[in-house]
Amino acid sequence: MPSLWMLFASFAFAAMGAGVKLASEFYTTSELLFYRGLIGAVILFMIVRHRGGTFRTPFPKAHLWRSAVGVTSLWLWFFAISKLPLATAMTLNYMAPIWIAAWMFLMGWWTKTKHAEWPLVLAVGASFFGVTLVLQPAVESNGWLGGLAGLCSSVISAMAYMQVRKLGQMGEPEYRVVFYFSATTAVAGFVGVVSGDGAGGFAPFHSHTLYGGLLLLAIGGAALMAQMAMTRAYRVGKVLVVANLQYTGIVFSSLWGLLLWGDRFDWHVWLGIGVILASGIAATFYNTRSTARGAVTEKTDPIASEL
């Protein structure tokens, strides 16, 4: 059952990505950020209030930092989705465990508290080789800006993950982390729109159509369901199995890209995706082995870092 929760979460996140790419034809990145955060915050607020929960937190500064980092990562990822094939943008975002592994290795080497784990070093190195293969078509088609945004998103996403882990270890419940992140996302998106990332004039927000409105609802709903499903998977499942199943999101995004946009990749792109996927699984294994299982399943909500 935990595996099914994780598979559903991966599918929902891929569906959210597809919705973002479709909606990017009608809305700016800041608008998408605003509606995604607003819908998620409103739905979660009603659920928590109905269950008698509270949003009062003793860690406002930690939430502010986590939310700022997460919003930056999400904005860059949405931008990358609008510029790159969906599977490419999704693959780059899933590099977060690679960056975490690289950070752990560098800190261990610097402080001389850990010996070099050469399989981990190999996984990190191989992932960069995979990136060069995946991004080759984007660079050739002058889409390097989207590729750079995707890479930066994965780096910042790794920072967000570590901040979420810290909040979990301090005892903060997952719903507060997700709620404050969603609320901050909405505020940041609104500021981005009114500051000039919209249609301009007195109506910076684009007008809605039925199709566009349904896309926005689908984006917000899919993101929230994916977060809840992944939370459930990590709580009741084996960490290593669940963490590795998240990479099925690359498969789902590839299928979405094939069905909706007819995306076709050369063999070297598929090879790059495979290398990054294998490297991510290896990095996840070492990250999980270096973390107490109880801290992850009982106190930490990995999905609150968003993707």
Secondary structure, DSSP 8 states (H G I E B T S, - for coil): -HHHHHHHHHHHHHHHHHHHHHHTTTS-HHHHHHHHHHHHHHHHHHHHHHTT-----S-HHHHHHHHHHHHHHHHHHHHHHHHS-HHHHHHHHTTHHHHHHHHHHHHHHHHT-S---HHHHHHHHHHHHHHHHHHHHHHHTT-HHHHHHHHHHHHHHHHHHHHHHHHHHTT--HHHHHHHHHHHHHHHHHHHHHTTSSS-TT--S----HHHHHHHHHHHHHHHHHHHHHHHHHHHS-HHHHHHHTTHHHHHHHHHHHHHH-----HHHHHHHHHHHHHHHHHHHHHHHTS-HHIIIII--GGGG--
